[in-house]
Amino acid sequence: MPPSQTDPDRTETTGLAAVPREQTPATPAPEVPRPGPRAAWPAVALYAGLRLIGIVVAWAFAADQHRSLLKLLGGYDAIWYAGIVQHGYDAAIPVKANGSLATTNLAFFPLFPGLAAVVDPVLPGGADVAGIAISWLAGLAAAWGLFAVGTHLRDRRTGMILAGLWAVLPHGFVESMGYTETLFTALAAWTLYALLRRNWLTAGLLCMLAGLTRPTGSALIAVVGLSALIAVIRRRDGWRPWVAGAISPLGFVAFIAFVGHRLGRADGYFHVQNDAWKMSYDFGQNTIKTTHTLLTKPSALALYVVALVVLVAAALLIILATDRVPWQLTAYSAIILALSFFGDSYYNSKARLLIPAFPLLLPVASGLAKARRPIAVVVLGLLTVVSALYGVYLSMVWTASP
């Protein structure tokens, strides 16, 4: 049959001749690399090396002033977690001499102190050292998770730079303290990675654990729940989305129920937050008011940095929303930002609360991955210096929780 009479559905035209389509070898779709240990170790090593620089700088300044680095890493909220390891949760909300409610450890979720309690008998140094160890190990797991997400969505270089950027955030020093940010970020990163790969049971279980780590677990619960609902409506993946959606909030709900039972009132946890810790939400009025004060009256450096971080986070969220990433990453980051912005107290902690919002760094990581290597090195180097020096300020000059 002449080429002009060839069935068009069975041929495709090349520059030389008509080739039967059924004989054209199919081009295999590129396979997304699995983030196994061999692939991920450079990203984890980069994260660890950058954080180590911050720790060494802080140690040098602390030694010069005859202060203990362990005390700096185990201060503020880390003291509360160590207290839970040693004495358990309060049986009731303590009352001050004037009759008002005092702060209580019932505001702190149990997974982090629970893991520290497991490590405490093994490591020397007490519960505070155990908490720091858990935080450091979780930081490595988080870096691995960030690499996995970045590699899945872009490429290995993006994943590696994403882990590096997260290490040198302005409040990166917190990632080395006995705080929950690293543990929660690790659980969030691997939960979102599991969602992207439609590993529903893994996503549900990890989300359940995240709900036992921080109140911001609610952001993950919302994302996993909505993803599962969409999958159910579209009749995808059978029974697995049902199970993931059902188990994802169990950790969060279990702790809320525990506090309610401990205090003998269904709203016990919210009673602790509102009346003991004076924390609630006011649609951002306090944030806006405090920021206005910063612009009109002299204030501490830490507060200016918080305002700048929140502003940059909002800008990065807009960029992320237009960057053609899966909606789960944008929604998760938006909820984390909203929880930080709308809180009406502890302005100094708003930037720290944004540490787990790692998807906001994805457009930056992607841009640096496409840039020439010297540019990426210089940017990461500059951010490392700024983060290390600001960590010294947060740990040795600033007198409130970072």
C-alpha positions in Angstrom: 0.0 0.0 0.0 1.4 3.4 -0.9 2.2 5.7 2.1 -0.6 8.1 1.0 -3.1 5.3 1.5 -1.8 4.1 4.9 -4.2 4.1 7.8 -3.4 7.3 9.7 -4.3 5.6 13.1 -1.5 3.1 12.6 1.3 5.3 11.3 3.2 8.4 12.3 5.2 10.6 9.9 8.9 11.0 10.4 11.3 13.0 8.3 12.1 10.0 6.2 9.1 7.7 5.9 5.9 6.6 7.4 6.6 4.1 10.2 3.9 1.8 11.5 2.8 3.1 14.9 2.6 -0.4 16.3 6.3 -0.9 15.6 7.5 2.3 17.2 9.0 1.5 20.6 7.2 3.1 23.5 9.2 5.6 25.5 8.9 4.6 29.1 7.7 7.3 31.5 10.5 8.6 33.7 10.5 6.8 37.0 10.5 9.0 40.1 13.5 7.9 42.2 12.9 6.3 45.5 14.3 8.3 48.4 16.2 5.4 50.0 19.1 5.9 52.3 21.7 5.7 49.6 20.0 8.5 47.6 19.1 10.6 50.6 22.3 10.6 52.6 23.8 13.7 50.9 20.8 15.7 51.8 20.8 14.4 55.4 24.5 15.1 55.6 24.0 18.6 54.3 21.3 19.3 56.9 23.4 17.9 59.7 26.5 19.8 58.6 24.7 23.1 58.4 23.0 22.6 61.8 26.4 21.6 63.3 27.8 24.9 62.2 25.1 26.7 64.1 25.7 24.6 67.2 29.5 25.1 67.1 29.0 28.9 66.8 26.6 28.9 69.7 29.0 26.7 71.8 31.9 29.1 71.1 29.9 32.1 72.3 28.5 30.2 75.3 32.0 29.0 76.3 33.3 32.5 76.1 30.7 33.5 78.7 31.1 30.4 80.7 27.6 29.2 79.9 26.5 25.6 79.2 25.4 24.7 75.7 23.2 22.0 77.0 21.4 24.5 79.2 20.8 26.7 76.2 19.5 23.7 74.1 17.3 22.5 77.0 15.7 25.8 78.0 12.1 27.2 77.9 9.6 24.6 76.4 12.2 21.9 76.6 12.0 22.2 80.4 8.3 21.5 80.3 8.9 18.3 78.2 11.6 17.2 80.6 9.2 17.7 83.5 6.6 15.5 81.9 9.2 12.8 81.4 10.2 13.0 85.1 6.9 13.6 86.8 4.1 13.0 84.3 1.2 15.3 83.6 -0.5 17.6 86.1 -3.5 16.2 87.8 -5.1 19.6 87.7 -4.4 23.2 86.6 -2.2 24.8 89.3 -3.6 27.9 91.0 -1.6 31.0 91.8 -1.7 32.7 95.2 -4.1 35.4 93.9 -6.5 32.7 92.7 -5.8 32.9 89.0 -4.8 29.8 86.9 -1.1 29.1 86.4 0.4 27.5 83.3 0.3 23.7 83.2 2.0 21.0 81.2 -1.4 19.8 80.1 -0.9 22.0 77.1 1.9 19.9 75.8 1.2 16.9 73.5 2.6 13.5 74.6 4.5 11.9 71.7 7.8 13.9 72.2 8.1 13.4 75.9 7.0 9.8 75.5 9.9 9.2 73.1 12.3 11.1 75.4 11.1 8.8 78.3 12.1 5.8 76.2 15.6 7.2 75.5 16.2 8.7 79.0 17.3 5.4 80.7 19.7 4.8 77.9 21.5 8.1 77.6 23.4 9.9 80.4 22.4 13.4 81.3 18.8 13.2 82.3 15.5 13.9 80.6 16.6 17.2 79.0 19.5 15.5 77.2 17.1 12.7 76.1 14.8 15.4 74.6 17.6 17.1 72.7 18.6 13.7 71.3 15.1 13.0 70.1 15.0 16.4 68.5 18.3 15.8 66.7 17.3 12.4 65.4 14.0 13.8 64.3 15.8 16.6 62.5 17.6 14.0 60.4 14.4 12.2 59.7 12.8 15.5 58.7 15.7 16.3 56.3 15.2 12.9 54.7 11.5 13.6 54.4 12.1 17.0 52.8 14.5 15.4 50.3 11.8 12.8 49.5 9.2 15.5 48.8 11.5 17.7 46.8 12.8 14.8 44.8 9.3 13.5 44.1 8.0 16.9 42.9 11.2 18.2 41.2 14.5 16.4 41.3 17.2 15.2 43.7 19.0 18.5 43.7 15.9 20.4 44.7 15.3 17.9 47.4 18.8 18.3 48.7 18.6 22.1 48.7 15.2 22.0 50.4 16.7 20.1 53.3 19.6 22.6 53.4 17.4 25.6 53.4 15.3 24.2 56.2 18.5 23.8 58.3 19.4 27.5 58.1 16.0 29.2 58.8 16.4 32.3 61.0 15.0 30.2 63.9 17.0 27.1 62.9 18.6 27.0 66.3 15.2 25.7 67.6 15.7 22.6 65.5 18.6 21.7 67.7 16.7 22.4 71.0 14.6 20.0 72.9 11.5 21.2 71.1 8.9 19.4 69.0 9.4 21.3 65.7 11.7 18.7 64.2 9.6 15.7 65.2 6.5 17.3 63.8 8.2 18.4 60.6 9.5 14.8 60.1 6.0 13.4 60.5 4.4 16.1 58.3 7.0 15.6 55.5 6.5 11.9 55.4 2.8 12.2 55.7 2.6 14.5 52.7 5.0 12.3 50.8 2.8 9.3 51.4 -0.2 11.3 50.3 1.5 12.3 47.0 2.2 8.6 46.4 -1.3 7.6 47.5 0.1 5.4 50.3 -3.1 6.0 52.3 -2.5 3.8 55.3 1.0 5.2 55.8 -0.3 8.7 55.5 -3.1 8.0 58.0 -0.8 6.4 60.6 1.8 9.2 60.4 -0.9 11.8 60.6 -2.2 10.1 63.7 1.3 10.4 65.3 1.6 14.0 64.2 -1.7 14.7 66.1 0.0 13.4 69.2 2.9 15.8 68.7 1.6 19.4 68.3 -1.7 21.2 68.1 -0.7 22.1 64.5 -1.4 18.4 63.7 -4.8 19.8 62.9 -3.4 21.1 59.6 -2.3 17.6 58.6 -5.6 16.1 59.7 -7.5 18.6 57.5 -5.3 17.8 54.5 -5.4 14.0 54.9 -9.1 14.1 55.6 -9.9 16.2 52.5 -7.6 14.1 50.3 -9.3 10.9 51.5 -12.8 12.5 50.9 -11.9 13.4 47.4 -10.6 9.9 46.7 -13.7 8.3 48.1 -16.0 10.6 46.0 -13.9 9.7 42.9 -14.0 6.0 43.9 -10.2 5.7 43.9 -8.0 3.2 45.8 -10.8 1.2 47.3 -11.1 1.1 51.1 -7.7 2.6 51.9 -8.8 6.3 51.8 -11.7 5.5 54.2 -9.2 4.0 56.7 -6.7 6.9 56.3 -9.4 9.5 56.8 -10.7 7.6 59.9 -7.5 7.1 61.7 -5.7 10.4 60.9 -7.4 12.4 63.7 -7.2 9.7 66.4 -4.0 10.9 68.0 -5.2 14.5 68.3 -8.6 13.5 69.5 -7.2 11.1 72.1 -5.1 13.7 73.7 -7.9 16.2 73.8 -10.0 13.5 75.4 -7.3 12.7 77.9 -7.0 16.3 79.1 -10.8 16.6 79.3 -10.9 13.5 81.4 -8.1 14.6 83.6 -9.8 17.9 84.3 -13.3 16.5 84.5 -14.7 18.8 81.7 -15.1 18.1 78.0 -13.5 21.3 77.0 -10.5 20.8 79.3 -7.8 21.2 76.7 -9.3 24.5 75.4 -9.8 25.6 79.0 -6.0 25.1 79.5 -5.2 27.0 76.3 -7.5 29.9 76.9 -7.5 30.4 80.7 -4.1 29.0 81.9 -1.9 29.9 78.9 -4.0 32.8 77.7 -3.8 31.6 74.1 -6.7 31.9 71.7 -7.4 33.2 68.2 -8.5 36.7 67.2 -8.4 36.7 63.4 -5.0 38.4 63.4 -5.9 41.5 65.4 -3.0 41.1 67.9 -0.6 40.3 65.1 -1.5 43.4 63.2 -1.5 45.6 66.3 1.9 44.3 67.4 3.4 44.8 64.0 2.1 48.3 63.9 3.7 49.0 67.3 7.0 47.6 65.9 6.9 50.2 63.1 6.2 53.1 65.5 8.2 52.4 68.6 11.6 50.9 69.3 11.4 47.1 70.0 13.6 44.1 70.4 15.4 42.6 67.4 13.6 39.3 67.8 10.2 40.9 67.3 11.3 42.6 64.1 12.7 39.2 62.8 9.3 37.6 63.6 7.5 40.2 61.6 9.8 39.8 58.7 9.5 36.0 58.7 5.7 36.1 58.8 5.7 38.6 55.9 8.1 36.5 53.8 6.1 33.4 54.6 2.9 35.0 53.3 4.7 36.0 50.1 6.1 32.5 49.7 2.7 31.0 50.2 1.4 33.1 47.2 4.3 31.9 45.1 3.7 28.3 46.1 0.0 28.6 45.2 1.0 29.6 41.7 3.9 27.1 41.3 1.8 24.1 40.1 2.5 21.9 43.2 -0.1 19.5 44.6 -2.8 21.4 46.5 -2.0 19.4 49.7 1.3 21.2 50.1 -0.3 24.6 49.6 -3.2 23.9 51.9 -1.0 22.5 54.7 1.3 25.5 54.5 -1.7 27.9 54.5 -3.2 26.4 57.6 0.1 26.5 59.5 0.5 30.2 58.5 -3.1 30.9 59.5 -2.6 29.3 62.9 0.5 31.4 63.5 -0.9 34.7 62.2 -4.3 34.5 63.9 -3.0 33.6 67.3 -3.5 36.5 69.8 -0.6 35.9 72.1 3.2 35.0 72.2 4.1 37.1 69.2 7.7 36.1 69.7 6.8 32.5 68.9 5.1 33.1 65.6 8.2 32.5 63.4 9.0 29.3 65.3 5.5 28.0 64.7 6.2 28.4 60.9 9.2 26.1 61.0 7.1 23.0 60.0 5.7 24.9 57.0 8.6 23.6 54.8 6.7 23.5 51.5 7.0 27.3 51.5 10.7 26.8 50.8 10.0 24.6 47.7 10.0 27.4 45.1 13.2 28.8 46.5 14.8 25.4 46.5 13.7 24.8 42.9 15.1 28.1 41.8 18.5 27.5 43.5 18.6 24.0 42.0 18.3 25.5 38.5 20.9 28.2 39.2 24.7 27.7 38.8 26.3 25.9 41.7 28.3 28.8 43.0 25.1 30.8 43.4 23.5 28.1 45.4 26.6 27.7 47.5 26.9 31.4 48.2 23.1 31.7 49.1 23.3 28.7 51.5 26.5 30.0 53.0 25.1 33.4 53.7 22.0 32.0 55.2 24.1 29.6 57.4 26.0 32.6 58.8 22.8 34.6 59.5 21.1 31.6 61.1 24.1 30.7 63.2 24.5 34.3 64.5 20.8 34.8 65.1 20.8 31.5 67.0 23.4 33.0 69.3 21.1 36.0 69.9 18.0 33.8 70.5 19.8 31.6 73.0 22.0 34.1 74.8 20.4 37.6 74.5 16.7 37.0 74.0 15.1 36.3 77.4 11.8 34.6 76.2 11.0 31.4 74.4 12.3 31.6 70.8 
